[in-house]
Amino acid sequence: MSCHAADLSGKPGPNIQKIGGKLSEDQIVKQITSGGSRMPGFKDTLKDDEIKTLATWLAAKK
């Protein structure tokens, strides 16, 4: 929430309200796991099933 806001509108991170229309679920899993650009990876913070659940939810945002 500190990067993408509770409504996913962004600030300071990018708006991800419709991220599922831009990235596949697998791409979202990779981004959450490994990070990239200014985003940190969460592989050491979140469990695999938590990342999968989050990615599934975000992929439905179109």
Contacts in CASP RR format, 6 or more apart in sequence:
PFRMAT RR
TARGET T0000
AUTHOR 0000-0000-0000
METHOD contacts of the structure
MODEL  1
MSCHAADLSGKPGPNIQKIGGKLSEDQIVKQITSGGSRMPGFKDTLKDDE
IKTLATWLAAKK
3 10 0 8 1.000
3 12 0 8 1.000
3 13 0 8 1.000
3 39 0 8 1.000
4 10 0 8 1.000
4 13 0 8 1.000
4 14 0 8 1.000
4 15 0 8 1.000
4 16 0 8 1.000
5 11 0 8 1.000
7 17 0 8 1.000
8 15 0 8 1.000
8 16 0 8 1.000
8 17 0 8 1.000
8 19 0 8 1.000
8 61 0 8 1.000
9 15 0 8 1.000
9 17 0 8 1.000
10 16 0 8 1.000
13 38 0 8 1.000
13 39 0 8 1.000
16 58 0 8 1.000
16 61 0 8 1.000
17 61 0 8 1.000
18 61 0 8 1.000
18 62 0 8 1.000
19 28 0 8 1.000
19 58 0 8 1.000
19 59 0 8 1.000
19 61 0 8 1.000
20 28 0 8 1.000
20 58 0 8 1.000
20 59 0 8 1.000
20 60 0 8 1.000
20 61 0 8 1.000
20 62 0 8 1.000
21 61 0 8 1.000
21 62 0 8 1.000
23 31 0 8 1.000
23 59 0 8 1.000
24 59 0 8 1.000
25 55 0 8 1.000
25 56 0 8 1.000
25 59 0 8 1.000
26 55 0 8 1.000
28 54 0 8 1.000
28 55 0 8 1.000
28 58 0 8 1.000
28 59 0 8 1.000
29 51 0 8 1.000
29 52 0 8 1.000
29 55 0 8 1.000
31 39 0 8 1.000
32 41 0 8 1.000
32 42 0 8 1.000
32 46 0 8 1.000
32 51 0 8 1.000
32 54 0 8 1.000
32 55 0 8 1.000
33 41 0 8 1.000
33 42 0 8 1.000
33 43 0 8 1.000
33 51 0 8 1.000
34 41 0 8 1.000
34 43 0 8 1.000
35 41 0 8 1.000
35 42 0 8 1.000
42 51 0 8 1.000
43 51 0 8 1.000
46 54 0 8 1.000
END
